[in-house]
Amino acid sequence: MPVTKKAAKKTATKATKKATKAPAQRKLSAAHKQALAEGRTMSAVVDRYLSAVNTPKRRGRKVSKAALVQRLAEARAKVKASTGVDRVLAAQDVRDLETRIANMETASGGDIKSLESAFVKIAKRFGENRGIGYGAWRDAGVPAVVLKKAGVARTRG
């Protein structure tokens, strides 16, 4: 007896379902998970240091925090006293001054030192793992003194 079209279609769909069945869920070993976490933390340290090194320096005269606080108090008084466009401009001035004061508190000279010391601890291993050479570090803005502290050797090519 010849095979009908329906029977042939059923066997074909069964075969494709078996062939396209999803593989079993793979489990990561504890060592692999630890290596992934270590890589993420090393990348974060390098990223923070490179961001700090490549942040442009503020030009012009330095303004003290006390002067900014005084200007902020004056701007807040101006917001209360003014109307219309002057009030909007004064409100924006208040926001700008608050942002500058907050940035002054977070960006300090000691911060770059702690970032640098953390970078020095992991730079050599991170570079070896990722295939990053001396020239690439220098192109990214890392000073030669820091690379020497980290143990990254000068290479050609």
MDTraj code that builds the backbone (N, CA, C; nanometers):
import mdtraj as md
import numpy as np

residues = "MET PRO VAL THR LYS LYS ALA ALA LYS LYS THR ALA THR LYS ALA THR LYS LYS ALA THR LYS ALA PRO ALA GLN ARG LYS LEU SER ALA ALA HIS LYS GLN ALA LEU ALA GLU GLY ARG THR MET SER ALA VAL VAL ASP ARG TYR LEU SER ALA VAL ASN THR PRO LYS ARG ARG GLY ARG LYS VAL SER LYS ALA ALA LEU VAL GLN ARG LEU ALA GLU ALA ARG ALA LYS VAL LYS ALA SER THR GLY VAL ASP ARG VAL LEU ALA ALA GLN ASP VAL ARG ASP LEU GLU THR ARG ILE ALA ASN MET GLU THR ALA SER GLY GLY ASP ILE LYS SER LEU GLU SER ALA PHE VAL LYS ILE ALA LYS ARG PHE GLY GLU ASN ARG GLY ILE GLY TYR GLY ALA TRP ARG ASP ALA GLY VAL PRO ALA VAL VAL LEU LYS LYS ALA GLY VAL ALA ARG THR ARG GLY".split()
xyz = np.array([
    [0.0837, -0.1156, 0.0000],
    [0.0000, 0.0000, 0.0000],
    [0.0897, 0.1239, 0.0000],
    [0.0617, 0.2191, -0.0868],
    [0.1466, 0.3382, -0.0962],
    [0.1231, 0.4311, 0.0236],
    [0.2264, 0.5070, 0.0570],
    [0.2196, 0.6011, 0.1688],
    [0.1419, 0.7244, 0.1240],
    [0.0458, 0.7638, 0.2069],
    [-0.0351, 0.8806, 0.1714],
    [0.0422, 1.0087, 0.2040],
    [-0.0084, 1.1161, 0.1497],
    [0.0582, 1.2446, 0.1721],
    [0.0532, 1.2845, 0.3196],
    [-0.0590, 1.2557, 0.3866],
    [-0.0715, 1.2912, 0.5278],
    [0.0290, 1.2145, 0.6128],
    [0.0436, 1.0866, 0.5870],
    [0.1362, 1.0048, 0.6637],
    [0.2800, 1.0507, 0.6411],
    [0.3130, 1.0850, 0.5173],
    [0.4483, 1.1327, 0.4870],
    [0.4751, 1.2659, 0.5566],
    [0.3752, 1.3530, 0.5626],
    [0.3892, 1.4837, 0.6253],
    [0.4099, 1.4682, 0.7768],
    [0.3362, 1.3746, 0.8396],
    [0.3487, 1.3504, 0.9827],
    [0.4897, 1.3043, 1.0185],
    [0.5422, 1.2104, 0.9442],
    [0.6761, 1.1593, 0.9745],
    [0.7816, 1.2672, 0.9508],
    [0.7594, 1.3518, 0.8519],
    [0.8551, 1.4598, 0.8243],
    [0.8546, 1.5635, 0.9373],
    [0.7352, 1.5971, 0.9873],
    [0.7285, 1.6962, 1.0951],
    [0.7863, 1.6395, 1.2248],
    [0.7671, 1.5106, 1.2516],
    [0.8255, 1.4483, 1.3702],
    [0.9781, 1.4530, 1.3633],
    [1.0311, 1.4255, 1.2471],
    [1.1760, 1.4245, 1.2295],
    [1.2337, 1.5650, 1.2494],
    [1.1658, 1.6676, 1.1967],
    [1.2183, 1.8037, 1.2120],
    [1.2050, 1.8504, 1.3566],
    [1.0999, 1.8099, 1.4276],
    [1.0860, 1.8476, 1.5684],
    [1.1993, 1.7888, 1.6510],
    [1.2356, 1.6640, 1.6229],
    [1.3453, 1.6010, 1.6950],
    [1.4779, 1.6708, 1.6631],
    [1.4972, 1.7092, 1.5375],
    [1.6223, 1.7711, 1.4961],
    [1.6361, 1.9131, 1.5515],
    [1.5255, 1.9862, 1.5689],
    [1.5331, 2.1242, 1.6137],
    [1.5082, 2.1393, 1.7640],
    [1.5071, 2.0314, 1.8359],
    [1.4852, 2.0383, 1.9793],
    [1.6009, 2.1139, 2.0449],
    [1.5695, 2.2007, 2.1398],
    [1.6701, 2.2844, 2.2057],
    [1.7647, 2.1962, 2.2875],
    [1.8950, 2.2302, 2.2842],
    [1.9894, 2.1517, 2.3645],
    [1.9677, 2.1777, 2.5139],
    [2.0190, 2.0888, 2.5940],
    [2.0044, 2.1015, 2.7388],
    [2.0724, 2.2299, 2.7866],
    [2.0174, 2.2894, 2.8918],
    [2.0720, 2.4131, 2.9475],
    [2.2106, 2.3853, 3.0046],
    [2.3084, 2.4671, 2.9649],
    [2.4445, 2.4477, 3.0141],
    [2.4647, 2.5263, 3.1425],
    [2.5398, 2.4711, 3.2323],
    [2.5692, 2.5355, 3.3599],
    [2.7137, 2.5843, 3.3579],
    [2.7351, 2.7052, 3.4089],
    [2.8705, 2.7567, 3.4206],
    [2.9316, 2.7069, 3.5505],
    [3.0597, 2.6738, 3.5435],
    [3.1269, 2.6300, 3.6656],
    [3.1535, 2.7505, 3.7543],
    [3.1790, 2.7237, 3.8798],
    [3.2064, 2.8318, 3.9750],
    [3.3315, 2.9083, 3.9340],
    [3.4311, 2.8376, 3.8832],
    [3.5550, 2.9041, 3.8403],
    [3.5290, 2.9966, 3.7217],
    [3.4436, 2.9512, 3.6304],
    [3.4105, 3.0341, 3.5133],
    [3.3330, 3.1584, 3.5566],
    [3.2394, 3.1417, 3.6482],
    [3.1639, 3.2571, 3.6980],
    [3.2566, 3.3565, 3.7678],
    [3.3515, 3.3052, 3.8438],
    [3.4459, 3.3915, 3.9139],
    [3.5341, 3.4659, 3.8140],
    [3.5772, 3.3977, 3.7086],
    [3.6600, 3.4618, 3.6063],
    [3.5826, 3.5711, 3.5340],
    [3.4551, 3.5480, 3.5069],
    [3.3723, 3.6507, 3.4432],
    [3.3567, 3.7726, 3.5336],
    [3.3321, 3.7490, 3.6616],
    [3.3168, 3.8591, 3.7566],
    [3.4471, 3.9378, 3.7700],
    [3.5590, 3.8675, 3.7732],
    [3.6886, 3.9349, 3.7831],
    [3.7151, 4.0193, 3.6588],
    [3.6794, 3.9679, 3.5431],
    [3.6958, 4.0441, 3.4192],
    [3.6110, 4.1700, 3.4178],
    [3.4884, 4.1598, 3.4700],
    [3.4014, 4.2777, 3.4765],
    [3.4595, 4.3837, 3.5698],
    [3.5096, 4.3408, 3.6855],
    [3.5651, 4.4391, 3.7793],
    [3.6926, 4.5019, 3.7240],
    [3.7761, 4.4227, 3.6571],
    [3.8975, 4.4774, 3.5978],
    [3.8625, 4.5781, 3.4882],
    [3.7644, 4.5470, 3.4072],
    [3.7217, 4.6398, 3.3019],
    [3.6693, 4.7693, 3.3622],
    [3.5965, 4.7596, 3.4709],
    [3.5418, 4.8783, 3.5358],
    [3.6532, 4.9665, 3.5916],
    [3.7553, 4.9053, 3.6521],
    [3.8679, 4.9817, 3.7069],
    [3.9413, 5.0545, 3.5944],
    [3.9680, 4.9835, 3.4859],
    [4.0383, 5.0440, 3.3725],
    [3.9546, 5.1570, 3.3133],
    [3.8252, 5.1350, 3.2994],
    [3.7372, 5.2365, 3.2415],
    [3.7334, 5.3630, 3.3277],
    [3.7217, 5.3459, 3.4596],
    [3.7192, 5.4623, 3.5490],
    [3.8499, 5.5402, 3.5429],
    [3.9627, 5.4686, 3.5403],
    [4.0923, 5.5361, 3.5353],
    [4.1093, 5.6109, 3.4034],
    [4.0783, 5.5464, 3.2923],
    [4.0941, 5.6123, 3.1624],
    [4.0014, 5.7327, 3.1495],
    [3.8820, 5.7238, 3.2056],
    [3.7908, 5.8383, 3.2034],
    [3.8482, 5.9546, 3.2827],
    [3.9076, 5.9242, 3.3977],
    [3.9653, 6.0297, 3.4810],
    [4.0872, 6.0918, 3.4147],
    [4.1704, 6.0096, 3.3504],
    [4.2912, 6.0601, 3.2861],
    [4.2557, 6.1493, 3.1669],
    [4.1523, 6.1124, 3.0938],
    [4.1182, 6.1841, 2.9710],
    [4.0168, 6.2965, 2.9911],
    [3.9764, 6.3225, 3.1149],
    [3.8855, 6.4341, 3.1410],
    [3.9630, 6.5633, 3.1225],
    [3.9140, 6.6533, 3.0383],
    [3.9881, 6.7777, 3.0163],
    [3.9916, 6.8634, 3.1425],
    [4.1025, 6.9301, 3.1599],
    [4.1183, 7.0177, 3.2757],
    [4.0388, 7.1458, 3.2527],
    [3.9815, 7.1985, 3.3606],
    [3.9075, 7.3257, 3.3506],
    [4.0073, 7.4378, 3.3318],
    [3.9796, 7.5204, 3.2336],
    [4.0661, 7.6342, 3.2082],
    [4.0148, 7.7548, 3.2862],
    [4.1015, 7.8530, 3.3005],
    [4.0605, 7.9762, 3.3662],
    [4.0943, 7.9760, 3.5138],
    [4.0512, 8.0811, 3.5784],
    [4.0843, 8.0954, 3.7197],
    [3.9988, 8.0004, 3.8033],
    [4.0574, 7.9540, 3.9093],
    [3.9875, 7.8621, 3.9988],
    [3.8911, 7.9407, 4.0872],
    [3.7715, 7.8873, 4.1044],
    [3.6710, 7.9508, 4.1887],
    [3.6562, 7.8656, 4.3141],
    [3.6625, 7.9301, 4.4290],
    [3.6526, 7.8559, 4.5545],
    [3.5084, 7.8108, 4.5781],
    [3.4974, 7.7102, 4.6626],
    [3.3652, 7.6591, 4.6957],
    [3.2845, 7.7641, 4.7715],
    [3.3504, 7.8407, 4.8555],
    [3.2818, 7.9449, 4.9331],
    [3.2205, 8.0495, 4.8398],
    [3.2950, 8.0869, 4.7346],
    [3.2436, 8.1854, 4.6390],
    [3.1221, 8.1301, 4.5642],
    [3.1271, 8.0014, 4.5297],
    [3.0129, 7.9397, 4.4607],
    [2.8905, 7.9336, 4.5511],
    [2.9106, 7.9037, 4.6781],
    [2.7987, 7.8974, 4.7729],
    [2.7358, 8.0353, 4.7891],
    [2.8203, 8.1377, 4.7940],
    [2.7687, 8.2742, 4.8054],
    [2.6885, 8.3124, 4.6808],
    [2.7416, 8.2782, 4.5629],
    [2.6685, 8.3073, 4.4387],
    [2.5363, 8.2308, 4.4324],
    [2.5360, 8.1085, 4.4867],
    [2.4139, 8.0281, 4.4894],
    [2.3075, 8.0953, 4.5760],
    [2.3469, 8.1468, 4.6911],
    [2.2515, 8.2150, 4.7799],
    [2.1934, 8.3387, 4.7111],
    [2.2792, 8.4133, 4.6408],
    [2.2319, 8.5312, 4.5677],
    [2.1359, 8.4926, 4.4552],
    [2.1669, 8.3825, 4.3861],
    [2.0812, 8.3379, 4.2758],
    [1.9452, 8.2914, 4.3282],
    [1.9448, 8.2256, 4.4430],
    [1.8164, 8.1818, 4.5012],
    [1.7312, 8.3021, 4.5414],
    [1.7950, 8.4058, 4.5947],
    [1.7214, 8.5276, 4.6309],
    [1.6656, 8.5956, 4.5057],
    [1.7437, 8.5904, 4.3979],
    [1.6987, 8.6514, 4.2725],
    [1.5790, 8.5772, 4.2148],
    [1.5758, 8.4444, 4.2305],
    [1.4619, 8.3650, 4.1814],
    [1.3341, 8.4081, 4.2521],
    [1.3422, 8.4289, 4.3822],
    [1.2234, 8.4687, 4.4590],
    [1.1762, 8.6086, 4.4225],
    [1.2709, 8.6973, 4.3896],
    [1.2360, 8.8372, 4.3662],
    [1.1953, 8.8676, 4.2219],
    [1.2391, 8.7872, 4.1268],
    [1.2158, 8.8213, 3.9863],
    [1.0934, 8.7502, 3.9298],
    [1.0527, 8.7956, 3.8099],
    [0.9385, 8.7365, 3.7396],
    [0.9744, 8.7182, 3.5927],
    [0.8934, 8.6391, 3.5247],
    [0.9087, 8.6226, 3.3801],
    [1.0382, 8.5535, 3.3417],
    [1.0994, 8.6061, 3.2354],
    [1.2212, 8.5475, 3.1803],
    [1.3354, 8.5557, 3.2815],
    [1.3426, 8.6650, 3.3561],
    [1.4484, 8.6785, 3.4571],
    [1.4410, 8.5664, 3.5610],
    [1.3208, 8.5254, 3.5947],
    [1.3039, 8.4184, 3.6930],
    [1.3530, 8.2845, 3.6363],
    [1.3226, 8.2594, 3.5103],
    [1.3678, 8.1342, 3.4466],
    [1.5203, 8.1319, 3.4393],
    [1.5800, 8.2425, 3.3983],
    [1.7257, 8.2489, 3.3897],
    [1.7910, 8.2324, 3.5265],
    [1.7328, 8.2919, 3.6280],
    [1.7861, 8.2780, 3.7632],
    [1.7724, 8.1338, 3.8125],
    [1.6623, 8.0697, 3.7806],
    [1.6426, 7.9299, 3.8205],
    [1.7471, 7.8401, 3.7545],
    [1.7764, 7.8689, 3.6276],
    [1.8795, 7.7904, 3.5590],
    [2.0161, 7.8160, 3.6216],
    [2.0422, 7.9379, 3.6599],
    [2.1682, 7.9726, 3.7252],
    [2.1824, 7.8964, 3.8574],
    [2.0740, 7.8842, 3.9320],
    [2.0750, 7.8074, 4.0572],
    [2.1123, 7.6625, 4.0281],
    [2.0498, 7.6046, 3.9287],
    [2.0802, 7.4641, 3.8935],
    [2.2262, 7.4474, 3.8510],
    [2.2764, 7.5405, 3.7702],
    [2.4155, 7.5322, 3.7247],
    [2.5134, 7.5413, 3.8416],
    [2.4861, 7.6324, 3.9345],
    [2.5739, 7.6473, 4.0502],
    [2.5700, 7.5242, 4.1400],
    [2.4517, 7.4664, 4.1584],
    [2.4412, 7.3437, 4.2390],
    [2.5214, 7.2309, 4.1757],
    [2.5151, 7.2203, 4.0436],
    [2.5905, 7.1171, 3.9725],
    [2.7404, 7.1391, 3.9880],
    [2.7850, 7.2640, 3.9751],
    [2.9281, 7.2936, 3.9903],
    [2.9769, 7.2595, 4.1301],
    [2.8979, 7.2911, 4.2307],
    [2.9370, 7.2603, 4.3685],
    [2.9444, 7.1086, 4.3888],
    [2.8474, 7.0370, 4.3351],
    [2.8482, 6.8907, 4.3475],
    [2.9691, 6.8308, 4.2758],
    [3.0025, 6.8828, 4.1595],
    [3.1185, 6.8323, 4.0854],
    [3.2485, 6.8630, 4.1569],
    [3.2538, 6.9765, 4.2256],
    [3.3742, 7.0101, 4.3023],
    [3.3981, 6.9080, 4.4125],
    [3.2915, 6.8608, 4.4732],
    [3.3042, 6.7661, 4.5839],
    [3.3464, 6.6283, 4.5359],
    [3.3008, 6.5876, 4.4168],
    [3.3335, 6.4536, 4.3681],
    [3.4675, 6.4484, 4.2974],
    [3.5044, 6.5525, 4.2255],
    [3.6303, 6.5525, 4.1510],
    [3.7391, 6.6175, 4.2340],
    [3.8223, 6.5335, 4.2950],
    [3.9316, 6.5870, 4.3755],
    [4.0617, 6.5233, 4.3307],
    [4.1739, 6.5830, 4.3679],
    [4.3048, 6.5321, 4.3292],
    [4.3343, 6.3964, 4.3906],
    [4.2860, 6.3700, 4.5109],
    [4.3083, 6.2416, 4.5753],
    [4.2377, 6.1280, 4.5046],
    [4.1287, 6.1609, 4.4372],
    [4.0509, 6.0591, 4.3672],
    [4.1322, 5.9969, 4.2543],
    [4.2054, 6.0771, 4.1796],
    [4.2848, 6.0253, 4.0689],
    [4.3953, 5.9342, 4.1206],
    [4.4475, 5.9647, 4.2383],
    [4.5530, 5.8804, 4.2970],
    [4.4999, 5.7414, 4.3317],
    [4.3806, 5.7350, 4.3884],
    [4.3243, 5.6039, 4.4229],
    [4.2900, 5.5251, 4.2971],
    [4.2397, 5.5941, 4.1943],
    [4.2112, 5.5267, 4.0677],
    [4.3397, 5.4752, 4.0041],
    [4.4453, 5.5558, 4.0127],
    [4.5737, 5.5162, 3.9559],
    [4.6299, 5.3933, 4.0268],
    [4.6227, 5.3914, 4.1594],
    [4.6766, 5.2757, 4.2322],
    [4.5992, 5.1487, 4.2007],
    [4.4681, 5.1598, 4.1859],
    [4.3881, 5.0420, 4.1482],
    [4.4229, 4.9980, 4.0060],
    [4.4456, 5.0944, 3.9171],
    [4.4823, 5.0622, 3.7791],
    [4.6171, 4.9920, 3.7737],
    [4.7143, 5.0411, 3.8523],
    [4.8486, 4.9840, 3.8530],
    [4.8438, 4.8365, 3.8941],
    [4.7554, 4.8029, 3.9865],
    [4.7461, 4.6653, 4.0353],
    [4.7003, 4.5678, 3.9272],
    [4.6161, 4.6126, 3.8342],
    [4.5557, 4.5167, 3.7400],
    [4.5934, 4.5397, 3.5936],
    [4.6647, 4.6474, 3.5634],
    [4.6892, 4.6847, 3.4232],
    [4.7650, 4.5772, 3.3457],
    [4.8690, 4.5223, 3.4049],
    [4.9502, 4.4238, 3.3330],
    [4.8689, 4.2990, 3.2978],
    [4.7986, 4.2459, 3.3965],
    [4.7192, 4.1250, 3.3724],
    [4.6052, 4.1525, 3.2755],
    [4.5388, 4.2685, 3.2909],
    [4.4298, 4.3055, 3.2008],
    [4.4808, 4.3161, 3.0572],
    [4.5967, 4.3794, 3.0404],
    [4.6555, 4.3939, 2.9073],
    [4.6926, 4.2604, 2.8459],
    [4.7472, 4.1712, 2.9273],
    [4.7832, 4.0387, 2.8763],
    [4.6592, 3.9592, 2.8368],
    [4.5543, 3.9672, 2.9195],
    [4.4310, 3.8938, 2.8895],
    [4.3651, 3.9435, 2.7618],
    [4.3676, 4.0736, 2.7399],
    [4.2994, 4.1337, 2.6257],
    [4.3900, 4.1594, 2.5062],
    [4.5194, 4.1356, 2.5200],
    [4.6129, 4.1597, 2.4099],
    [4.6399, 4.3073, 2.3867],
    [4.6447, 4.3853, 2.4938],
    [4.6691, 4.5293, 2.4839],
    [4.8167, 4.5545, 2.5115],
    [4.8834, 4.6179, 2.4163],
    [5.0255, 4.6459, 2.4293],
    [5.0532, 4.7842, 2.4845],
    [5.1814, 4.8102, 2.5050],
    [5.2279, 4.9367, 2.5616],
    [5.1807, 5.0560, 2.4785],
    [5.1943, 5.0456, 2.3471],
    [5.1567, 5.1553, 2.2587],
    [5.0088, 5.1898, 2.2670],
    [4.9253, 5.0884, 2.2795],
    [4.7813, 5.1129, 2.2896],
    [4.7473, 5.1848, 2.4196],
    [4.8150, 5.1457, 2.5277],
    [4.7924, 5.2147, 2.6555],
    [4.8329, 5.3614, 2.6435],
    [4.9480, 5.3852, 2.5799],
    [4.9949, 5.5230, 2.5642],
    [4.8999, 5.6034, 2.4755],
    [4.8503, 5.5400, 2.3685],
    [4.7544, 5.6080, 2.2803],
    [4.6255, 5.6428, 2.3547],
    [4.5903, 5.5617, 2.4542],
    [4.4685, 5.5865, 2.5325],
    [4.4888, 5.6958, 2.6371],
    [4.6149, 5.7418, 2.6537],
    [4.6395, 5.8526, 2.7456],
    [4.7017, 5.8138, 2.8780],
    [4.7417, 5.6895, 2.8935],
    [4.8037, 5.6469, 3.0192],
    [4.9498, 5.6932, 3.0190],
    [4.9921, 5.7653, 3.1217],
    [5.1312, 5.8120, 3.1274],
    [5.2302, 5.6958, 3.1366],
    [5.3497, 5.7171, 3.0809],
    [5.4525, 5.6129, 3.0801],
    [5.4935, 5.5740, 3.2223],
    [5.4938, 5.6696, 3.3135],
    [5.5325, 5.6422, 3.4525],
    [5.4355, 5.5422, 3.5155],
    [5.3095, 5.5578, 3.4884],
    [5.2073, 5.4682, 3.5437],
    [5.2246, 5.3279, 3.4867],
    [5.2514, 5.3191, 3.3563],
    [5.2714, 5.1874, 3.2948],
    [5.3960, 5.1192, 3.3516],
    [5.4983, 5.1962, 3.3805],
    [5.6192, 5.1391, 3.4392],
    [5.5890, 5.0845, 3.5780],
    [5.5112, 5.1607, 3.6574],
    [5.4702, 5.1121, 3.7906],
    [5.3906, 4.9829, 3.7798],
    [5.3069, 4.9739, 3.6760],
    [5.2208, 4.8572, 3.6587],
    [5.2975, 4.7365, 3.6072],
    [5.4176, 4.7580, 3.5551],
    [5.4966, 4.6472, 3.5038],
    [5.4678, 4.6160, 3.3582],
    [5.4043, 4.7089, 3.2877],
    [5.3779, 4.6892, 3.1452],
    [5.5053, 4.7275, 3.0708],
    [5.5638, 4.6310, 3.0009],
    [5.6916, 4.6527, 2.9343],
    [5.6744, 4.7270, 2.8036],
    [5.7730, 4.8126, 2.7734],
    [5.7727, 4.8821, 2.6436],
    [5.8058, 4.7796, 2.5363],
    [5.7238, 4.7796, 2.4334],
    [5.7466, 4.6869, 2.3223],
    [5.7394, 4.7635, 2.1916],
    [5.7927, 4.7021, 2.0907],
    [5.7836, 4.7613, 1.9572],
    [5.6747, 4.6902, 1.8818],
    [5.6032, 4.7675, 1.8023],
    [5.5022, 4.7079, 1.7153],
    [5.3651, 4.7081, 1.7677],
])
top = md.Topology()
chain = top.add_chain()
for i, resn in enumerate(residues, 1):
    res = top.add_residue(resn, chain, resSeq=i)
    for name in ("N", "CA", "C"):
        top.add_atom(name, md.element.get_by_symbol(name[0]), res)
traj = md.Trajectory(xyz[None], top)
